[in-house]
Amino acid sequence: MQNYFQLFQLPQQFDIDLTKLETSYRAIQTASHPDRYVTASDAEKLVAIQTATSANEAYKTLKNPALRAEYLLSQQGIIAIAETNTAMPADFLMQQMEWREAIEDAENAKDISALDRLLVTIRSESKALQQMLTKQFKRQMLSEATDTTRKLIFMEKVQADIRDVIEKLEG
Amino acid sequence: MALLQISEPGQSPSPHQHKLAVGIDLGTTNSLVATVRSGMATVLQDAHGHALLPSVVRYLPNGQVTVGHDAQAQQSQDPTNTIVSVKRFMGRALEDITDRAHIPYKFVNRTQVAIETCAGVKNPIEISAEILRVLKERAEKALGGELVGAVITVPAYFDDAQRQATKDAAKLAGLHVLRLLNEPTAAAVAYGLDNAAEGTYAIYDLGGGTFDISILRLTKGVFEVLATSGDAALGGDDFDHRIYCWVLDQIRQNSESFNPLNEADTRLLLTKARQAKEWLTDNYEAQIVCRLSTGLLVDVTLNVAQFNELTQTLVNKTLSPTRKALRDAGLEATDIKGVVLVGGATRMPHVRHAVADFFQQEPLTNLDPDKVVALGAAIQANALVGNKRDEDLLLLDVTPLSLGIETMGGLTEKIIPRNSTLPVARAQEFTTYKDGQTAMSFHVVQGERELVSDNRSLARFDLRGIPPMPAGAARIRITFQVDADGLLSVSAREQTSGVEAHVMVKPSYGLSEAEIAHMLSSSYNAASADKEARALAEAKVEANGLISSIQSALQTDGDLLTDAEKQQINARITTLQASIHGASSDVIRADTDALNRATEAFAARRMDASVKRALAGKNLDSIEL
């Protein structure tokens, strides 16, 4: 069984060529999408839906930096978010609490543009973490990479929550 | 002398001959059928030169049914038996139809909406099938043969129940559904291929009863939907309705004694409202004049400013899904290269202005907004049946709404998030709540809200026979799979014992296979001998098709198999060929299944080879660049 990196013919590392990921993904979908097998046998239809489904899952995982880092660690036997393993550095927890408070304040004040600004801030923080991850993975600093990945995953959640609040305010 | 050969209906004598396939836009207000002829997508017209078939079905006491313009002309005279905008009721329960006080039908309370007519109780699936039947006949007459299949379009924001109902209606009309295609995606195909467009586009589709917004990225024939959103109960009909309510207010102000309208007058005023709306697209004011059955003369004038004021909230209602789709795609309005308008309701100037303001650019309108969806569906149908193999048309669409399962406390656990690219599969594990629990009930829901009661309920099913274990010890894996039509199937499996349950989510609002079979057989009015003859003919066609596709696969990719494997497959082919000469459809089906199973490994190896070729071809391209 190929792993996601092999599937898209990419080197197994955090810093990947996103354009190559996209072109490989499109090539695989062009070959395997169920639309190509509408008049094919049931056996071929089944293989097509399986191949296209796993290509979608693989693409989604590698495209997103947090999921990519998590997957890369899992390939080395490390589970980034385990039930027993949720300890976070105190300064990051503080930062989290500040963001949560800011979201709550903006929600109460129905201030969508404040939420938009917060999204921009978190996105740029997240970019910085990604650069850190590139180095950590390159130097095989897996324990540090696990911590950074965990932060990245939490920041994804915060961003999703902000989008939900914006949606609620707009709806 | 050798006898002349005639092929099975819908099957071409040589594999490369043009197959007859159509795209159907089953609209709220109008429906269309289109096909690709000599490389050009064209809308097919009826004998009178009409391309649009009004989606109006009238039932007559003598059992006859009229569809289209004739039915539309009679709607005020016969409002209870003339059904318009039936699409709004597809896959819906009666309580979903909030404005039913203003609709002149005799609703019947069943699990799904049904309407009492002089020809009996009709459900939306049956009524839609009447429209599809007319379009099928139109196409077969124009193309001179039986159709291989059809692509039917649905609003992108249709939920599983609405999609299933649409597919059922097509089956009932005797159509083979190649694919359900989202309307904005269809429009993008027609527009994108016509204009060789590349980049990120927004498709703003305001139809008669539904609103969709899709954000797509177009790259070299690949149409990738990044996000979609909408409102499955917002469309041009609502604008008519606002005018209608305004007219009622005017009448009330001017006449002392005003009684509630009867059904015929309701339909009459709704028709006048629609005409006024259309008139206001090109004129400053519209006069609404008619005489009600009570003798009361209605004569009021509505100007553009008033109309805009009456309907501005409706226009604004389209902008919040638009913002949501952009946010889900991770884009700003300024990232959008072009905005394509679809649907007759986008002809209204204040709608166009709102869209232009929002995206800071003039929307593209060089394709007829009424026809663009059917044209795109025809292009997709043509590609699906293999009439154009070399062309790199590929549509990557998404789920419009999240799919999940009910957990403790009536909360929704999302399994597949909205805007996941199709096909998609996701699994999640659940466990038992009590010691010794041997069964579990699952409730499958669709929607974004946290509370199950705020989302749409799709199906309920049970997993039984779980071996007794302490609470929390069982591992029940629930797998959700959404196919390329956007239809969901769910299975449950207890991991330690292997106990399984599987449901195709056939929601409470769809028809069961048995119901469809019954409706089909009663419409054929067939004796059972005829049915068996038909089943036999179908089984033979399918078997022959499978044999020829496997033989051609063996010819091109035979080197992927060992001699022993080849012999095994050939033996199955010989068996099936023998049973085709027999008279039992059951035997043919069993041997067809056996041949299919015998080629599973071959199919997998061919897929690997084809993926490798595609990846290598792509790399070759990048070297050439």
Interface residues (C-beta under 8 A of the other chain):
Chain A: Q9 T23 S24 R26 A27 I28 Q29 T30 A31 S32 H33 P34 D35 V38 T39 A40 S41 D42 A43 E44 L46 V47 A48 I49 T51 A52 T53 N56 E57 Y59 K60 R163 I166 E167 E170 G171
Chain B: G149 L178 R179 T219 V222 S320 R323 K324 R327 D328 Q380 A383 L384 V385 G386 D392 L394 L395 L396 S420 T421 L422 P423 V424 A425 Q481 D483 A484 G545 L546 S549 I550 N596 R597 T599 E600 F602 A603 A604 R606 M607 S610 V611 R613 A614 L615 G617 K618 N619 S622
